[in-house]
């Protein structure tokens, strides 16, 4: 699970279930309500942090382009 931090655009933060790891800086996630009232699957998320630590990420929108920079708290995994 990727855990996005709260921000002005996302006051409560956001989570997505990682469905596939593509590379060290690219993953696919399944999530709900990134696009209002929709469940999206295999959505691209890209690490855009300067040091590759996943502290910032961009999420692809329904047009397939990457949106704004979003703060990331990290991952929850087993």
N, C-alpha and C positions, 0 to 999 in steps of 0.2 A: 504494500500500500504506500503510495506517495502522499505525504501530508503537506499541503500548501499552507503557508502561514496566513494569518489575517492581514488584511491591507485595506486601504480606502475602497478599492474595487470589490473586495471580498471580506467584509467585516467579520464573518465567522470562519474564514478559511475555507478549505475544500479538501476532499480526499478523492483518490482514484485508485482502482485496483490494477496493478501492473499485470498486463496480459502477456507481454513479451519484452525481453531485453534485446534491443537491436545492436547496441554498441555501448561503450562506456558513457556516451553522452546522449543516447536516444533510446526511448522506451515507447511502448504502446500501452495505453490504459483504457479500461472500461470505467465509465462514470455516469452519474446522473446529475442533471440540472446544470451542467456547464453551459449547455444551450437550453434555455428555459423550457421546462416540462418535457425534456427528452432524455432518454438513455442513449449514450453513444458508446460504441465499441471500437477497440483498436485505434484510438485517437493518439496521434503522435505528440509526444512531449519531448522537448529538447533542452538539455542543460546549457544555459548561456552564461553561467558564472565565469568569471575571469580565470579562476584556478581549477575549474572542473570539479567542484565539490558539491554540485547540485543545490547550492543555496539560492539559485535563481533559475527559473524555467519558463519556457514559452510553450503554449498549447496550440495545436492546430485548430482552426475553426472549420465550419462546415464547407467553406470554399477551399480548404486545404492549405491555406496560408497561416503562418505563425502570427499569433496575436501579441499582446503586451507582455512585458516581463513581469513575472509573478514570483514573490518570495516563497521559498520552500523551506520547511522545517526539517525535512529529512524523510526517511523511509521507516516503515514498520514491517518487519519480516520475521519469519520463523527460521 
